[in-house]
Amino acid sequence: MTHAPFERLFQQVGLKASVFHSGGLCGQHPFTENTDSGHLHVVMQGRFDLVDQHGTVRRYDYPALILFKSSLPHHLNIPLGEEAQVMCADITYASGTNNIITAGLPDIVMIPLTELPLVQQTLNVLEDTKRISPLIRGPIDNKLCEVILLQVFGHLIEKGQVQRSVLSGLAHPTLGLLIAKILQRPGDPWEVDQMASSIAMSKTRFTQQFIANVGVSPGHFVRTERINLGKTLLLQGKPLELVAQHCGYASQASFSRAFMQQTGQYPSHWCREINLQAIHHYARET
């Protein structure tokens, strides 16, 4: 799997990390449900208890990474009189918490840091940022946290711990390269017969394999990726005619119809709603 399609997935879902704590942590720390974000906790040193929404307590006495793909209620508790070194971050997605990446993930991911050597190296860099000016530390920490997430998703794919999704499709030895090409150029003329032929499969077997690994048909996947590309270009302020061409549509009208079928809104209405959401989010933050 090449880095380019994986990077495109990050851009497509608008994944952003916001580190809100990095350092020593003591006592009990509740995290409430939030439909707009997920949570990442990386415990680098010290014991801790994870209490889930059902009250089940799991104690960990080794460094570990815990990712909630959406923010379920939970507690992170440090035993009385002890301190743990912890990084905590909110994870947001411009396309919502139910997106092309999170669709294939378990609700809660827990990985011992011993299985993530590159993550440990990134955490060492994160520790070094404490020496730089606070004016630039925040943005750097957030980018490093996104690097950690990239490494985690790669680990889950390699270990076969993702369900039927684009991530599992990228990991497939036969389908992966084709899916990567579609992600990079969704506006190309992707016909099912040609896609099947390119990987030496019959149309029927190819469709069956694609659905079994990705969860949708090849045609549905291409249509979805074209609209996702369209969303990205629209948010960049590209004119509708140019967006339609880049996404493989013969006209603005045909793109608008496809956009409506996919999202339930025409492009202009969708852009207006996204802009309003951004304004409301900014107002809440300030």
Sequence and secondary structure as in RCSB ss.txt:
>XXXX:A:sequence
MTHAPFERLFQQVGLKASVFHSGGLCGQHPFTENTDSGHLHVVMQGRFDLVDQHGTVRRYDYPALILFKSSLPHH
LNIPLGEEAQVMCADITYASGTNNIITAGLPDIVMIPLTELPLVQQTLNVLEDTKRISPLIRGPIDNKLCEVILL
QVFGHLIEKGQVQRSVLSGLAHPTLGLLIAKILQRPGDPWEVDQMASSIAMSKTRFTQQFIANVGVSPGHFVRTE
RINLGKTLLLQGKPLELVAQHCGYASQASFSRAFMQQTGQYPSHWCREINLQAIHHYARET
>XXXX:A:secstr
  HHHHHHHHHHHTEEEEEEEEEEE SEEEE  BTTEEEEEEEEES EEEE TT  EEEE S EEEEESSB  EE
EE  TT  EEEEEEEEEETT SSSTTGGGS SEEEEEGGG HHHHHHHHHHHHGGGS HHHHHHHHHHHHHHHHH
HHHHHHHHTT   TTHHHHHHSTTTHHHHHHHHH TTS   HHHHHHHTT  HHHHHHHHHHHHSS HHHHHHHH
HHHHHHHHHHTT  HHHHHHHTT SSHHHHHHHHHHHHSS HHHHHHHHHHHHHHHHHHH 
